[in-house]
Amino acid sequence: MDRVFSGIQPTGEVHIGNYLGAIKHWVELIDQYDCIYCIVDYHAMTVPYEPGEMSRRILDAALVNIACGLDPERCTLFVQSHVPEHTELTWIFNCVTPIGDLERMTQFKEKAKQHRKHVNAGLLDYPVLQAADILLYKAHYVPVGVDQVQHVELTREIARRFNQRFAPIFPEPQVLHSPTPKILGLDGQSKMSKSLNNYIGMLEPPDVIWEKLRTAVTDVQRVRRSDPGEPTRCNIYTIHQAFSPSEVLKEIESGCRSAGLGCVDCKRLLFEHMMKELDPIRQRAESLRRDDGPVRRALIRGAERCREIAREVMKEVRSSAGLLPLDAIS
């Protein structure tokens, strides 16, 4: 089977943007590919965080992913820092990556503006570490959102440069686009984010989710209840497309455009269908919180498998780069 690699940062509460844009798609890929999914804790270190909370956040991210359907018996789930070859390969890739390529990365520019007092070398080098994450497992495909496509393109370029300079070791991975439309935050303008407080958490209580939906921005051009709306302008309708069946979508389109369906009624329908999907996930997460042994064992097994793969790949890399192996000295 071709191999898939992707990662999620343990940056706090997993929200429906993470779920719809990444995790749900990852679950769908399990039966088609050899899937390796990673909690990328080193990436999370590039912005300010509370060290005392990091371990809990790593375990929480793994727990939520498993609750969402990432069955550790059918895919590999592990923590990035548990496989030291990630950072070793990053250094080697640094030596074939022009700094100008990193300075042109859109995400670096955006993060640098957002964290003006914390623009560190790790933030600049983020996409090289991401390339090492992917190529260390010789992944053929990478499921990412639109905002990460540029990083995968750089990964392909890094693989090409390494292969040309040293040896043809790495494949050039392809992007697997999520079938879910891009989900904005509840403000209808920005990317869904906990830091912007415009998110719905996967495990939030139903009453909290409803209150957030109730006040979420809809079609800004629909001022009064009697005004006809346009679903394609409405982020709530976009979220509907991810949770609601086709017959409900048709009802919403017709009702919105004719002003027969109000925005609050539209949100009630969305809440109903969201809960059908999120309630079982919340229940599985609560069960795993009561006994997180399965989560911890899954991460241990995942790290063991990934270390085996990484060790073999790094033997190839070191040899092709001309580095002296320790056993050649004795």
N, C-alpha and C positions, 0 to 999 in steps of 0.2 A: 504493500500500500504506500502511496505517496504520503509524505509527512507534512503536517501542519504545525506551525508554532505561533503562539500569540501570548500576550501578557497583560496583566491588569495591576495597576498600582494600589497598594494598601494605603490610600490617602484619606480614609475615613469611611463613612457610611456609603455602601453601594446603593446607587439610585437607579430609577427606571431607565435613565439614559444609558448607563452602563449595561443594564440588562438587555434592552432592546437593540442597542448598537453593537454589542459584543457578545455577552454571555449566552443569550438565546441562540445566536448564530453558531457559537462554539458547540452547543449541545447538538444542533442539527448536523454538524460535521463529523461527529464521533464515529458513526457507522460507515462513513465513506473514506476516512483517512486514519493514519496513525497520528493521533492528536497529542501534542505536548503543550500544556498550558502552565504559565508561570506567574507567580506572585512576585512582581518586580520591585523588591524593596530597595535595591540600589538606586533605581530611577527615582523613587520617592524621596531620596535623600537630597535631591538637587534643589528642593525648596524648603523653607523653614518648617520644622516639625518638632514635636515634643518627644524626646528619646524614650521617656518612660511609657509612652503609649504605643510605640511602634510594634512591639511583639504582639500585643493584643490586636492591633489592626491587621497584622499579617494573618493571624489565626482567623479573625473575623472575615477577612476577604476570602480565605479558603473555605470557610464554613458556608458563606452565602453562595459561592460558586457551586459547591456540592449540593446545597439545598435547591438551587436552580436547575439541577439536572446533570452536572458534570460528574458522572459516575466514575469513581476511581478504578473500578474494575474494567472500564472500557476506554479510559484515556489516562494520560499521565499528568499529574498535578504536583508542582514542587515550588520551592522558594528559591529565588535567584541566588541569594547569598550562600546557599547551601552547596553550590557548585562553583568553586573558586576559579575554574577555567574561564568563566564569563569575563572576569576582569583581565585575565592573562591574554585572552584573545583580543580584548579591547585595545590593549597596549600595542599589540602587533598591528592591528588595523589602523591605529593612530599613525603609524609610520608609513602608511600608504594613502592617507587621506589628507588632501590639501585643506588648510585651515579656512580658506575662502569658501569652500563648499559648506562648512559648518556655519559660517557667519551668514550665509544666504538662507538658512533654514527658517521658514516662516514661524514655526513654533518657538524657536530660540528668540526671535525678535519680539514675539508676543509675550513670552515669559519674562524676558528682560524688562519689558515695560511694566509688567504686572508686579515684578519683584525687584525694583530698581536698586534696593539696598542689598540684594543678595544675588547679584549676577556672578556666579562662580564658574570655575572651569568645568565642573560637572554638568552644568546646564548647557554649556557650549558643546560638550562631548557626548551629550545624551544620545544623539542618533548613532554614534559609533558603538556605544555600548548596546544599543538596540540591534545594530547589525551583527554584533558578536552573539547576542542572544539567539538570533535567528539562524545564523550560519554555523554556529557551534553544533547544531543538530542537523545540518544540511537540509533544512526545511525547503520543500518545494512550493508551499503556499503560505501566505500570511493573511489571515482575516483581520482587517483594520477598517476604521472609519475614514471618511474623506480627509480629515485633518492629519492622518498619519501616512497617506499615500506618498508624500514627498520623502519621508524617511525610508520607506521601502525602496523607492527609486534610488536613494543613496546607498542602501544596502546592496542593491544589484551592482552599482558602480564600484563599491568597495570589493565585492567578490570578483568582479572583472579585473580590477587592478591587481589584486593579490594573485589571481590565477595567471595573469600575464607576466608578473614579475618573478614569481616563484614556481608554482606548479598548479595544474588544473584540479584543484581540490573541491571548490565550492560551487554549488548550483546557483543560478540567478533566480531567486524566488519570485513568484507572481502574487499579485494582490487578489484576495477573495473579498469582493464587496458584500457588505451586509444587505439582505433584501429589505431591511427596514428603512424607511425614509429618515433623514436626519431629524432628531428630536431636539427641539430647543427647550430652554428653561421655561418656568411658569410665567416669566415676563414676556414670552413670545419673541424675544430679541436675541438673548445671549445663549451660549452653550449651557446646558444644564450643569450646575456646579454647586457643591455644598458651600464653597467660599462665597458665592454670590447669593446664597440662600434662595435659590429659585428651583429647587429640586423636590422630588418625591422619593423618599427612601424606600427601598424594597421591603423593609421589615417594619415600617411605621404602622401604628394602629389605624384601623379603618377610619375612625373619627378624625384623626389628624390628616389623613390623605384626603378625605372629603373636604375639610376646611381649606386645604391648599388648592384643591381643584375648584372649589366654589369661587375663590377670589382670583383665579388665574386669568390672564389676558386672553381674549378671543379675537375676533375680527374687529380691529379698531375702527373700521369704517361703519360698523353697525352700532349706531349710537342708541337707538330706541328699540324696544321689543318688536315694534311693528315694522322696523326696517328690514328689508331682505339682506341676507348675508352672502358671503362667498366662501365656501369651505376651504378652497385652496389657499386662502389668506390666513387661515385659522390654525394655530398650533394644536389646539384641542382636537381638531379633526385629524391632524397628522397622528396624534397619539391614538385616536380611535382606530386608525388604519392598522395599528400594531396589535390592538386588543379585541376589536369588535368584529363579528362575522359580516360577510358581504351584504346580507339583507339589511342589517342595521346601518351600514354605511350608506346604502341607497336611501333609506328612510331619512337619515340625517341630511344628505345632500339635497333631497327634495324639500324637506321641512325648512332647512336653513335658507335656501334660495327663495322660497315662497313666504318666508317669515311665519310659517306655520309652526315652527319649532323654536322656542327660545333658547338662549345660551345656557341658562341654568338647567333646563330640561336635557339639553345635549350633554351637559356635564354629568347629570344623574345617570344617563345611559352609559357614559364612559366609566363612571365609578362602578356601576353594576358589573360590567364586563372585566374591568381591571381586577376586581375582587375575586372573580371566578378563577383567575390565573394566579393572583398573588397570595390568596389565602392558603393553598396547599404548600406553597414555598415557605410561607411564614411558619406553618405548622412543622415542616421538616427542619427548619432552622431552630425552632424552639426545642425540638427533640435532640438535635445535635449539641445545643448549648447545655442541655442537662447531662449529656455524655459526649464529650468531644473526642473520645478515644479514636473513633473512626476517622476523624479529620486529621489528627496527629499521625496515625498510622499511614494514611494515604500520602501525606507529605514526606514521611520517611521513605516509603517505597518509591515515590516519585524521584526523590533525590538520589537514591541508590541507582535507579535505572539511568538517570541523566548523567551521573558521574561516570558510569561505565561508557556511555556514548562519548562524553566529553573527553575522557582520557584518551580514547582511541583517535579521535579527531585531532587532538593537540599533539599526539605523536607525529601524525602526518604533517601538521603545520610546522612544528619545530624542525623536523627533518628537512622539509622543503625550504625553510628559511635559513638553513645552514647552522642552526644552533647545536652546541655540543651536548649530547646526552650524558647524564651522570654515569650510567653504566659503561660508557665508553672510556672513562677515566680509570676505573679500577682494573 
